[in-house]
Amino acid sequence: MTEWYYGEGGRRFGPVSEQDLGSLIAAGRVRVETMIWCEGMEECRSLARVSAEGGLEVLPPSMGYELLRPGTRSGWAVASLVFGILGLVSCMLFLGIPAVVCGHVALQQIRNSRGRIVGEDTAHGGLLYGYLCVVILFCLMTAAVVVFAIAKKP
């Protein structure tokens, strides 16, 4: 079991277990800027840096730890938004299809990640633009078929 030390007001405290460290985080005694250290680390680092590097085991959200771990933005969500915007701006409306697919993949990935992957708003934006492209494309194709059918009548 890893034992942690933390610094506060120029003083060093510890050792404390990782569970106890989680309790100190939840109580607000150890904050993201607090310097922490455990055996095997070359130097003291801020809690935010250690948590971002994955140096702590995941504690239950009730311990307050999950709020410190930065989420990774979903690449699928970003791709969805890029395809959707590019489809509308460049009038390449067929790009709405990959925007919709990427958006749904992103939402599924985000929901299954238990908070480790973020970007739900980005995915929703990509879906909005993607579906808008698909609807416009469908309307234009329908209009083209109707105009072609009318023009072909003798």
PyMOL commands that place a pseudoatom at each C-alpha (Angstrom):
pseudoatom trace, name=CA, resn=MET, resi=1, chain=A, elem=C, hetatm=0, pos=[0.000, 0.000, 0.000]
pseudoatom trace, name=CA, resn=THR, resi=2, chain=A, elem=C, hetatm=0, pos=[1.360, 3.397, -0.992]
pseudoatom trace, name=CA, resn=GLU, resi=3, chain=A, elem=C, hetatm=0, pos=[1.969, 5.919, 1.745]
pseudoatom trace, name=CA, resn=TRP, resi=4, chain=A, elem=C, hetatm=0, pos=[1.702, 9.599, 0.847]
pseudoatom trace, name=CA, resn=TYR, resi=5, chain=A, elem=C, hetatm=0, pos=[3.164, 12.754, 2.342]
pseudoatom trace, name=CA, resn=TYR, resi=6, chain=A, elem=C, hetatm=0, pos=[1.781, 16.227, 1.788]
pseudoatom trace, name=CA, resn=GLY, resi=7, chain=A, elem=C, hetatm=0, pos=[2.975, 19.706, 2.528]
pseudoatom trace, name=CA, resn=GLU, resi=8, chain=A, elem=C, hetatm=0, pos=[0.948, 22.498, 4.073]
pseudoatom trace, name=CA, resn=GLY, resi=9, chain=A, elem=C, hetatm=0, pos=[2.174, 25.853, 5.364]
pseudoatom trace, name=CA, resn=GLY, resi=10, chain=A, elem=C, hetatm=0, pos=[5.831, 24.894, 4.997]
pseudoatom trace, name=CA, resn=ARG, resi=11, chain=A, elem=C, hetatm=0, pos=[5.340, 21.727, 7.049]
pseudoatom trace, name=CA, resn=ARG, resi=12, chain=A, elem=C, hetatm=0, pos=[5.307, 18.122, 5.908]
pseudoatom trace, name=CA, resn=PHE, resi=13, chain=A, elem=C, hetatm=0, pos=[2.622, 15.697, 7.041]
pseudoatom trace, name=CA, resn=GLY, resi=14, chain=A, elem=C, hetatm=0, pos=[2.337, 11.955, 6.661]
pseudoatom trace, name=CA, resn=PRO, resi=15, chain=A, elem=C, hetatm=0, pos=[2.586, 9.214, 5.980]
pseudoatom trace, name=CA, resn=VAL, resi=16, chain=A, elem=C, hetatm=0, pos=[-1.097, 8.729, 5.132]
pseudoatom trace, name=CA, resn=SER, resi=17, chain=A, elem=C, hetatm=0, pos=[-2.725, 5.960, 3.144]
pseudoatom trace, name=CA, resn=GLU, resi=18, chain=A, elem=C, hetatm=0, pos=[-4.273, 6.698, -0.215]
pseudoatom trace, name=CA, resn=GLN, resi=19, chain=A, elem=C, hetatm=0, pos=[-7.739, 6.334, 1.342]
pseudoatom trace, name=CA, resn=ASP, resi=20, chain=A, elem=C, hetatm=0, pos=[-6.815, 8.854, 4.039]
pseudoatom trace, name=CA, resn=LEU, resi=21, chain=A, elem=C, hetatm=0, pos=[-5.454, 11.155, 1.349]
pseudoatom trace, name=CA, resn=GLY, resi=22, chain=A, elem=C, hetatm=0, pos=[-8.837, 10.868, -0.377]
pseudoatom trace, name=CA, resn=SER, resi=23, chain=A, elem=C, hetatm=0, pos=[-10.561, 11.846, 2.866]
pseudoatom trace, name=CA, resn=LEU, resi=24, chain=A, elem=C, hetatm=0, pos=[-8.269, 14.878, 3.194]
pseudoatom trace, name=CA, resn=ILE, resi=25, chain=A, elem=C, hetatm=0, pos=[-9.131, 15.863, -0.392]
pseudoatom trace, name=CA, resn=ALA, resi=26, chain=A, elem=C, hetatm=0, pos=[-12.863, 15.521, 0.291]
pseudoatom trace, name=CA, resn=ALA, resi=27, chain=A, elem=C, hetatm=0, pos=[-12.495, 17.596, 3.468]
pseudoatom trace, name=CA, resn=GLY, resi=28, chain=A, elem=C, hetatm=0, pos=[-10.646, 20.334, 1.571]
pseudoatom trace, name=CA, resn=ARG, resi=29, chain=A, elem=C, hetatm=0, pos=[-7.444, 20.013, 3.609]
pseudoatom trace, name=CA, resn=VAL, resi=30, chain=A, elem=C, hetatm=0, pos=[-5.519, 18.806, 0.554]
pseudoatom trace, name=CA, resn=ARG, resi=31, chain=A, elem=C, hetatm=0, pos=[-6.219, 20.933, -2.519]
pseudoatom trace, name=CA, resn=VAL, resi=32, chain=A, elem=C, hetatm=0, pos=[-5.134, 20.724, -6.154]
pseudoatom trace, name=CA, resn=GLU, resi=33, chain=A, elem=C, hetatm=0, pos=[-2.162, 23.020, -5.468]
pseudoatom trace, name=CA, resn=THR, resi=34, chain=A, elem=C, hetatm=0, pos=[-1.011, 21.050, -2.393]
pseudoatom trace, name=CA, resn=MET, resi=35, chain=A, elem=C, hetatm=0, pos=[2.366, 19.393, -2.910]
pseudoatom trace, name=CA, resn=ILE, resi=36, chain=A, elem=C, hetatm=0, pos=[2.366, 15.628, -2.353]
pseudoatom trace, name=CA, resn=TRP, resi=37, chain=A, elem=C, hetatm=0, pos=[5.008, 12.895, -2.476]
pseudoatom trace, name=CA, resn=CYS, resi=38, chain=A, elem=C, hetatm=0, pos=[5.334, 9.140, -2.157]
pseudoatom trace, name=CA, resn=GLU, resi=39, chain=A, elem=C, hetatm=0, pos=[8.297, 6.801, -2.264]
pseudoatom trace, name=CA, resn=GLY, resi=40, chain=A, elem=C, hetatm=0, pos=[9.490, 6.314, -5.820]
pseudoatom trace, name=CA, resn=MET, resi=41, chain=A, elem=C, hetatm=0, pos=[8.737, 9.884, -6.909]
pseudoatom trace, name=CA, resn=GLU, resi=42, chain=A, elem=C, hetatm=0, pos=[11.762, 12.001, -7.787]
pseudoatom trace, name=CA, resn=GLU, resi=43, chain=A, elem=C, hetatm=0, pos=[10.258, 15.193, -6.371]
pseudoatom trace, name=CA, resn=CYS, resi=44, chain=A, elem=C, hetatm=0, pos=[7.172, 16.662, -4.753]
pseudoatom trace, name=CA, resn=ARG, resi=45, chain=A, elem=C, hetatm=0, pos=[4.395, 17.466, -7.191]
pseudoatom trace, name=CA, resn=SER, resi=46, chain=A, elem=C, hetatm=0, pos=[1.066, 19.212, -6.940]
pseudoatom trace, name=CA, resn=LEU, resi=47, chain=A, elem=C, hetatm=0, pos=[-1.954, 17.004, -6.402]
pseudoatom trace, name=CA, resn=ALA, resi=48, chain=A, elem=C, hetatm=0, pos=[-3.350, 18.229, -9.735]
pseudoatom trace, name=CA, resn=ARG, resi=49, chain=A, elem=C, hetatm=0, pos=[-0.216, 17.094, -11.583]
pseudoatom trace, name=CA, resn=VAL, resi=50, chain=A, elem=C, hetatm=0, pos=[-0.065, 13.705, -9.849]
pseudoatom trace, name=CA, resn=SER, resi=51, chain=A, elem=C, hetatm=0, pos=[-3.743, 13.041, -10.544]
pseudoatom trace, name=CA, resn=ALA, resi=52, chain=A, elem=C, hetatm=0, pos=[-3.389, 14.138, -14.188]
pseudoatom trace, name=CA, resn=GLU, resi=53, chain=A, elem=C, hetatm=0, pos=[-0.470, 11.731, -14.616]
pseudoatom trace, name=CA, resn=GLY, resi=54, chain=A, elem=C, hetatm=0, pos=[-2.519, 8.902, -13.108]
pseudoatom trace, name=CA, resn=GLY, resi=55, chain=A, elem=C, hetatm=0, pos=[-0.298, 8.570, -10.046]
pseudoatom trace, name=CA, resn=LEU, resi=56, chain=A, elem=C, hetatm=0, pos=[-3.188, 7.885, -7.682]
pseudoatom trace, name=CA, resn=GLU, resi=57, chain=A, elem=C, hetatm=0, pos=[-5.609, 5.003, -7.725]
pseudoatom trace, name=CA, resn=VAL, resi=58, chain=A, elem=C, hetatm=0, pos=[-9.162, 6.132, -8.448]
pseudoatom trace, name=CA, resn=LEU, resi=59, chain=A, elem=C, hetatm=0, pos=[-11.050, 6.817, -5.253]
pseudoatom trace, name=CA, resn=PRO, resi=60, chain=A, elem=C, hetatm=0, pos=[-14.836, 6.804, -5.100]
pseudoatom trace, name=CA, resn=PRO, resi=61, chain=A, elem=C, hetatm=0, pos=[-16.405, 10.108, -6.244]
pseudoatom trace, name=CA, resn=SER, resi=62, chain=A, elem=C, hetatm=0, pos=[-17.695, 10.594, -2.706]
pseudoatom trace, name=CA, resn=MET, resi=63, chain=A, elem=C, hetatm=0, pos=[-14.074, 11.013, -1.675]
pseudoatom trace, name=CA, resn=GLY, resi=64, chain=A, elem=C, hetatm=0, pos=[-13.823, 14.073, -3.934]
pseudoatom trace, name=CA, resn=TYR, resi=65, chain=A, elem=C, hetatm=0, pos=[-11.013, 12.650, -6.040]
pseudoatom trace, name=CA, resn=GLU, resi=66, chain=A, elem=C, hetatm=0, pos=[-12.839, 12.359, -9.358]
pseudoatom trace, name=CA, resn=LEU, resi=67, chain=A, elem=C, hetatm=0, pos=[-13.297, 16.132, -9.441]
pseudoatom trace, name=CA, resn=LEU, resi=68, chain=A, elem=C, hetatm=0, pos=[-9.527, 16.502, -9.715]
pseudoatom trace, name=CA, resn=ARG, resi=69, chain=A, elem=C, hetatm=0, pos=[-8.934, 14.146, -12.606]
pseudoatom trace, name=CA, resn=PRO, resi=70, chain=A, elem=C, hetatm=0, pos=[-9.148, 16.100, -15.841]
pseudoatom trace, name=CA, resn=GLY, resi=71, chain=A, elem=C, hetatm=0, pos=[-11.243, 14.429, -18.494]
pseudoatom trace, name=CA, resn=THR, resi=72, chain=A, elem=C, hetatm=0, pos=[-9.931, 13.676, -21.946]
pseudoatom trace, name=CA, resn=ARG, resi=73, chain=A, elem=C, hetatm=0, pos=[-11.944, 15.246, -24.751]
pseudoatom trace, name=CA, resn=SER, resi=74, chain=A, elem=C, hetatm=0, pos=[-13.388, 12.682, -27.120]
pseudoatom trace, name=CA, resn=GLY, resi=75, chain=A, elem=C, hetatm=0, pos=[-11.716, 12.720, -30.521]
pseudoatom trace, name=CA, resn=TRP, resi=76, chain=A, elem=C, hetatm=0, pos=[-14.936, 11.369, -32.016]
pseudoatom trace, name=CA, resn=ALA, resi=77, chain=A, elem=C, hetatm=0, pos=[-16.837, 14.380, -30.679]
pseudoatom trace, name=CA, resn=VAL, resi=78, chain=A, elem=C, hetatm=0, pos=[-14.307, 16.794, -32.169]
pseudoatom trace, name=CA, resn=ALA, resi=79, chain=A, elem=C, hetatm=0, pos=[-14.413, 14.945, -35.505]
pseudoatom trace, name=CA, resn=SER, resi=80, chain=A, elem=C, hetatm=0, pos=[-18.208, 15.129, -35.483]
pseudoatom trace, name=CA, resn=LEU, resi=81, chain=A, elem=C, hetatm=0, pos=[-18.171, 18.876, -34.927]
pseudoatom trace, name=CA, resn=VAL, resi=82, chain=A, elem=C, hetatm=0, pos=[-15.506, 19.436, -37.597]
pseudoatom trace, name=CA, resn=PHE, resi=83, chain=A, elem=C, hetatm=0, pos=[-17.384, 17.347, -40.185]
pseudoatom trace, name=CA, resn=GLY, resi=84, chain=A, elem=C, hetatm=0, pos=[-20.669, 19.102, -39.378]
pseudoatom trace, name=CA, resn=ILE, resi=85, chain=A, elem=C, hetatm=0, pos=[-19.283, 22.632, -39.597]
pseudoatom trace, name=CA, resn=LEU, resi=86, chain=A, elem=C, hetatm=0, pos=[-17.199, 21.835, -42.676]
pseudoatom trace, name=CA, resn=GLY, resi=87, chain=A, elem=C, hetatm=0, pos=[-20.252, 20.318, -44.363]
pseudoatom trace, name=CA, resn=LEU, resi=88, chain=A, elem=C, hetatm=0, pos=[-22.313, 23.470, -43.846]
pseudoatom trace, name=CA, resn=VAL, resi=89, chain=A, elem=C, hetatm=0, pos=[-19.598, 26.032, -44.556]
pseudoatom trace, name=CA, resn=SER, resi=90, chain=A, elem=C, hetatm=0, pos=[-18.217, 24.346, -47.680]
pseudoatom trace, name=CA, resn=CYS, resi=91, chain=A, elem=C, hetatm=0, pos=[-21.633, 23.180, -48.970]
pseudoatom trace, name=CA, resn=MET, resi=92, chain=A, elem=C, hetatm=0, pos=[-20.319, 19.605, -49.001]
pseudoatom trace, name=CA, resn=LEU, resi=93, chain=A, elem=C, hetatm=0, pos=[-23.482, 18.409, -47.330]
pseudoatom trace, name=CA, resn=PHE, resi=94, chain=A, elem=C, hetatm=0, pos=[-22.541, 14.727, -47.628]
pseudoatom trace, name=CA, resn=LEU, resi=95, chain=A, elem=C, hetatm=0, pos=[-20.113, 15.393, -44.722]
pseudoatom trace, name=CA, resn=GLY, resi=96, chain=A, elem=C, hetatm=0, pos=[-23.191, 15.405, -42.503]
pseudoatom trace, name=CA, resn=ILE, resi=97, chain=A, elem=C, hetatm=0, pos=[-23.208, 11.606, -42.618]
pseudoatom trace, name=CA, resn=PRO, resi=98, chain=A, elem=C, hetatm=0, pos=[-19.786, 11.121, -40.972]
pseudoatom trace, name=CA, resn=ALA, resi=99, chain=A, elem=C, hetatm=0, pos=[-20.675, 13.952, -38.563]
pseudoatom trace, name=CA, resn=VAL, resi=100, chain=A, elem=C, hetatm=0, pos=[-23.733, 12.024, -37.394]
pseudoatom trace, name=CA, resn=VAL, resi=101, chain=A, elem=C, hetatm=0, pos=[-21.865, 8.713, -37.162]
pseudoatom trace, name=CA, resn=CYS, resi=102, chain=A, elem=C, hetatm=0, pos=[-18.939, 10.248, -35.236]
pseudoatom trace, name=CA, resn=GLY, resi=103, chain=A, elem=C, hetatm=0, pos=[-21.346, 12.102, -32.936]
pseudoatom trace, name=CA, resn=HIS, resi=104, chain=A, elem=C, hetatm=0, pos=[-23.190, 8.944, -31.943]
pseudoatom trace, name=CA, resn=VAL, resi=105, chain=A, elem=C, hetatm=0, pos=[-19.934, 7.015, -31.451]
pseudoatom trace, name=CA, resn=ALA, resi=106, chain=A, elem=C, hetatm=0, pos=[-18.675, 9.881, -29.256]
pseudoatom trace, name=CA, resn=LEU, resi=107, chain=A, elem=C, hetatm=0, pos=[-21.796, 9.911, -27.084]
pseudoatom trace, name=CA, resn=GLN, resi=108, chain=A, elem=C, hetatm=0, pos=[-21.568, 6.146, -26.575]
pseudoatom trace, name=CA, resn=GLN, resi=109, chain=A, elem=C, hetatm=0, pos=[-17.863, 6.427, -25.722]
pseudoatom trace, name=CA, resn=ILE, resi=110, chain=A, elem=C, hetatm=0, pos=[-18.513, 9.277, -23.265]
pseudoatom trace, name=CA, resn=ARG, resi=111, chain=A, elem=C, hetatm=0, pos=[-21.359, 7.446, -21.535]
pseudoatom trace, name=CA, resn=ASN, resi=112, chain=A, elem=C, hetatm=0, pos=[-19.244, 4.306, -21.112]
pseudoatom trace, name=CA, resn=SER, resi=113, chain=A, elem=C, hetatm=0, pos=[-16.164, 6.146, -19.805]
pseudoatom trace, name=CA, resn=ARG, resi=114, chain=A, elem=C, hetatm=0, pos=[-17.483, 6.888, -16.286]
pseudoatom trace, name=CA, resn=GLY, resi=115, chain=A, elem=C, hetatm=0, pos=[-16.398, 10.528, -16.514]
pseudoatom trace, name=CA, resn=ARG, resi=116, chain=A, elem=C, hetatm=0, pos=[-12.910, 9.945, -17.888]
pseudoatom trace, name=CA, resn=ILE, resi=117, chain=A, elem=C, hetatm=0, pos=[-13.860, 11.176, -21.367]
pseudoatom trace, name=CA, resn=VAL, resi=118, chain=A, elem=C, hetatm=0, pos=[-15.665, 14.477, -21.829]
pseudoatom trace, name=CA, resn=GLY, resi=119, chain=A, elem=C, hetatm=0, pos=[-17.110, 16.340, -24.787]
pseudoatom trace, name=CA, resn=GLU, resi=120, chain=A, elem=C, hetatm=0, pos=[-20.805, 15.638, -24.705]
pseudoatom trace, name=CA, resn=ASP, resi=121, chain=A, elem=C, hetatm=0, pos=[-21.590, 19.226, -25.709]
pseudoatom trace, name=CA, resn=THR, resi=122, chain=A, elem=C, hetatm=0, pos=[-19.129, 18.989, -28.594]
pseudoatom trace, name=CA, resn=ALA, resi=123, chain=A, elem=C, hetatm=0, pos=[-20.758, 15.744, -29.762]
pseudoatom trace, name=CA, resn=HIS, resi=124, chain=A, elem=C, hetatm=0, pos=[-24.222, 17.304, -29.561]
pseudoatom trace, name=CA, resn=GLY, resi=125, chain=A, elem=C, hetatm=0, pos=[-23.014, 20.265, -31.631]
pseudoatom trace, name=CA, resn=GLY, resi=126, chain=A, elem=C, hetatm=0, pos=[-21.586, 17.896, -34.240]
pseudoatom trace, name=CA, resn=LEU, resi=127, chain=A, elem=C, hetatm=0, pos=[-24.853, 15.958, -34.320]
pseudoatom trace, name=CA, resn=LEU, resi=128, chain=A, elem=C, hetatm=0, pos=[-26.857, 19.150, -34.753]
pseudoatom trace, name=CA, resn=TYR, resi=129, chain=A, elem=C, hetatm=0, pos=[-24.759, 20.342, -37.692]
pseudoatom trace, name=CA, resn=GLY, resi=130, chain=A, elem=C, hetatm=0, pos=[-24.558, 16.826, -39.126]
pseudoatom trace, name=CA, resn=TYR, resi=131, chain=A, elem=C, hetatm=0, pos=[-28.304, 16.263, -39.068]
pseudoatom trace, name=CA, resn=LEU, resi=132, chain=A, elem=C, hetatm=0, pos=[-28.828, 19.745, -40.516]
pseudoatom trace, name=CA, resn=CYS, resi=133, chain=A, elem=C, hetatm=0, pos=[-26.527, 18.825, -43.423]
pseudoatom trace, name=CA, resn=VAL, resi=134, chain=A, elem=C, hetatm=0, pos=[-28.377, 15.537, -43.957]
pseudoatom trace, name=CA, resn=VAL, resi=135, chain=A, elem=C, hetatm=0, pos=[-31.801, 17.248, -43.946]
pseudoatom trace, name=CA, resn=ILE, resi=136, chain=A, elem=C, hetatm=0, pos=[-30.651, 19.948, -46.391]
pseudoatom trace, name=CA, resn=LEU, resi=137, chain=A, elem=C, hetatm=0, pos=[-29.060, 17.290, -48.620]
pseudoatom trace, name=CA, resn=PHE, resi=138, chain=A, elem=C, hetatm=0, pos=[-32.265, 15.234, -48.564]
pseudoatom trace, name=CA, resn=CYS, resi=139, chain=A, elem=C, hetatm=0, pos=[-34.369, 18.306, -49.444]
pseudoatom trace, name=CA, resn=LEU, resi=140, chain=A, elem=C, hetatm=0, pos=[-32.047, 19.261, -52.320]
pseudoatom trace, name=CA, resn=MET, resi=141, chain=A, elem=C, hetatm=0, pos=[-32.063, 15.720, -53.703]
pseudoatom trace, name=CA, resn=THR, resi=142, chain=A, elem=C, hetatm=0, pos=[-35.856, 15.549, -53.460]
pseudoatom trace, name=CA, resn=ALA, resi=143, chain=A, elem=C, hetatm=0, pos=[-36.181, 18.916, -55.214]
pseudoatom trace, name=CA, resn=ALA, resi=144, chain=A, elem=C, hetatm=0, pos=[-33.783, 17.775, -57.937]
pseudoatom trace, name=CA, resn=VAL, resi=145, chain=A, elem=C, hetatm=0, pos=[-35.798, 14.589, -58.533]
pseudoatom trace, name=CA, resn=VAL, resi=146, chain=A, elem=C, hetatm=0, pos=[-39.069, 16.571, -58.695]
pseudoatom trace, name=CA, resn=VAL, resi=147, chain=A, elem=C, hetatm=0, pos=[-37.601, 19.171, -61.084]
pseudoatom trace, name=CA, resn=PHE, resi=148, chain=A, elem=C, hetatm=0, pos=[-36.127, 16.432, -63.255]
pseudoatom trace, name=CA, resn=ALA, resi=149, chain=A, elem=C, hetatm=0, pos=[-39.459, 14.568, -63.330]
pseudoatom trace, name=CA, resn=ILE, resi=150, chain=A, elem=C, hetatm=0, pos=[-41.374, 17.751, -64.254]
pseudoatom trace, name=CA, resn=ALA, resi=151, chain=A, elem=C, hetatm=0, pos=[-38.839, 18.717, -66.927]
pseudoatom trace, name=CA, resn=LYS, resi=152, chain=A, elem=C, hetatm=0, pos=[-38.952, 15.242, -68.478]
pseudoatom trace, name=CA, resn=LYS, resi=153, chain=A, elem=C, hetatm=0, pos=[-42.755, 15.281, -68.960]
pseudoatom trace, name=CA, resn=PRO, resi=154, chain=A, elem=C, hetatm=0, pos=[-43.773, 16.113, -72.535]
for i in range(1, 154): cmd.bond("trace and resi %d" % i, "trace and resi %d" % (i + 1))
show_as sticks, trace
zoom trace
